[in-house]
Every structure is written in structure tokens, then in C-alpha cells.
Amino acid sequence: MRKMTTSLKGISVRGWECEKCHEEMIHPEDAQKVLEIEKARKKNLLTVKLRKVGKSNVITVPKIIMETEHLKEGQKFEWKKEGKKFVLIS
């Protein structure tokens, strides 16, 4: 088996490929990550917490979203109001 990187449902995952039969095996942690992302995509909803840090309020972003959307600490976003909803724009 040789290490490889492939795509599963549009998400980059680690795995192994058999050099003889070319059968691919996905890393279990990455497979779980893909399942969680797919679940969130189907709901089209993500629940996060509003927290207080010092004198500021912050909204947490789950690690899984940071990784799949390639978000970086310090990156800036904008809030847009659409009717009664707030939408976060990168």
C-alpha cells in the first residue's frame, strides 16, 4: 500500500492505494470528517456559540468548517442582513 491523497465528495482526504489492484482505502478520521460535512451541508444550517472574550463578543467556528473552507485565523468577514437573517460573507 502506498499513501495517497484523493477527493471524496469534493473534499480532500488521505488514504492508501494498493499498488497491485489499485483499491483505495480512505483514512477513517477523514471519512468521518466527510460524513460530518455532508450532514451539515444537507441541513444547510450550522449551530455555533456566541461567547464573551474580554469586552468583545465572538462567534466560534468549528474546526471542521475552518479546514474544509480553508479559513485562517485573523481572516476578515462581513455580515449582511437578508430579511430577518444575518449572512456571513468572506
N, C-alpha and C positions, 0 to 999 in steps of 0.2 A: 504494500500500500504506500502511496506517496501523498503527501499533504497537498491540498489544493484549496482554492477559493472559487466559489461559484455563486450563482444568484438563485434565490428561491422566492418566488412571488415578488420579484423586483428588489429584494433585499440581499445584500452581500453576506454570505455565510461561509464559515470554514468547514472543511471536511477532508475526506480521503478518497482516493480513487485507486481501484485495483489495476495494477499495470497489465495484468493478463486479460481480464474480462471487461475492464473499464466500468465496472459497477461503482457507483458513487455512494458514500455514506456521509451524512451531514452530522456535524458536531452537535451533540444533544443540547448544549446550552444555546447554541444558535437556532436550533429547531424550535426550542421553547420561546425564544425571543420573537421569531417569526409568528408563532401562534398568538402571542400576546399582541403584537402589532396588528395582525389581521382581525383579532377580536375588537380592538379599539377602532379600527377602520370601519368595521361593519356597524358598530354603534354610532359612529360619526360623533362621538362625544368622549371627552376626556375630563375626568374629575381631578382637580388639583386643590391644594390648600392655600389659603391666604394667611400669611404669618406676619408677625411683627418682629423686625430686627432693628434694634435701636429706636430711632424716631421714625423709621420708614416701614411701610408695609410691602411685602414681597409675595409673589406667587411662585410656587415651586413647579419645576418641570421634571417629570420622571426621566431617569437616566435612559430608558429605552427610546424615548422621543428625542432626547439630545443626540443619541447615537444615530438613529435612522434618518433624522432630518439634518444631520451634520451641523448642529448648533454648537456654538462655542461660548464659554463664559465671557461676559463682557459685551457680547453682541447686542445691538440695539434693535428694538421693535417699536411699532406704533400700534395704538389702539384705535379702532374705527367703530363708530356706533352705527348699527344697522337695525333700525326699529328699536326694539327693547333689548337687543343683543349687543355685546361688545365682541369684536373680532380682533384677534392679534395678527398683525402683519409684520413679516420680517423684511 
